Amino acid sequence: MDTHHPYYPAPAYQREVLGESLPYREIKRINDEFGNPVDFIQQVERDTVDEGDLETLRGLYAAEVRAVDDQLSVLLDRLERLGIRDETLIIVTADHGENLGETDAYGRRRMGHIDSMSDALLQVPLVVAHPELEGDPVTEWASLTGLCDLFEAVASGESPVLFGDGTHTR
């Protein structure tokens, strides 16, 4: 849930992404003013969106993502220390992305993940990691609609291959 609104990353991640650590009151103000989708839509309609504050909100979100990345590193390091990394398959994905003031498919600027259809919502990470898999990133789009099939293939010991068009093979 760390990458869901409200965004309150630890000061170290704020400094890494924003170049500074913001006071709690400022982070709360930005979350309150920009994080609520309905309030954001009203600001867009009134043409009162403060683009600087919006960039700060995006930075807070990015800092939350960095914190999650570090937690995944902790998990992988722990598996390595326990000597079970070589027998552990890691799959990481998300249920949705997040609008952070981008324009959706209907030409509307949106916040959050409700009442919208946009690349920001639809593009989510899919990381499949195992020591026997090559480490090269796949640059094609894959569909998460096959995720149940991916789970079944992994659980049965088969080796799934996902393709950008959403189809898959075993």
Disulfide bonds with the S-S distance in Angstrom:
none
